[in-house]
């Protein structure tokens, strides 16, 4: 570990110590658009279990929460499973989804669901993911079938006019619509493909530069007719790919277009990765995980925080 990284970790731990009683963010984020408040959801533990990739969705009095777990031992960091809980007036139920990574909670047709991905290797040795949704009420998992050979990761779910959609990619913009739903899987149809992306050969790691720097983050929530708000993570190329920035997106489902804002300034070695969004009146909350250094490494400090913005401050014009 470099001396610079070690120093950054020590500063983060010191800030965590100071913030225990005042519920402040553990890391110092350079905001381009300053939030009206920032608070810690899950602060780094001292070698213990730490929630990461925390996401939530609210529907009336129901709240669905999920997160991936990191355990900092000598030989491992991530536990490749997702912990979930669903709370309502009738109480709270929960469980663990084995092998689930980077889950996102979302709502569709008056119910709450979890999107997640499971990495696997093809017979030729190449890497990819399988995409699933989980129904916590029925305790049922269904695979989401992809029109493309390369399924990728970080799909963005949203509901529009009673139909379920997924943004497969933002750069280029590629959108799927769920066309059928049975007991085992969801079938999807390509409804928008910027640049004839379906005919491109893509491999894991984006070696051919097929995708841009703006990647999926939270689910999308509708704020007006044809307008959907969400948060993204921005991945720089090369060796800085684990120095993510956070962004906001305003998606237009009628025009199949979006506007994007960068919310943070890049700090090498600091990862800011949004996984959830909540809207309360004129305010919007970005639920994000952070990591000092690559979160897969044992030495990294990880946690989750929430930043609250005024929707009016997110000026996409």
Secondary structure, 3 states (H helix, E strand, C coil): CCHHHHHHHHHHHHHHHHCCCCCCCCCCCCECCCCCEEEEEECCCCCCEEEEEEEEEEECCEEEEEEEEEECCCCCCEEEEEEEEEEECCEEEEEEEECCEEEEEEEECCEEEEEEEEEEECCCCCEEEEEEEEECCCCEEEEECCCCCCCCCCCEEEEECCEEEEEEECCCCEEEEEEEECCCEEEEEEEEECCCHHHCCCCCCCCCCCCCCEECCCCCEEEECCEEEEEEEECCCHHHCCCCEEEEEEEECCCCEEEEEECECCCCCEEEEEEEEEEECCEEEEEEEEEECCCCCCCCEEEEEEEEEEHHHCCCC
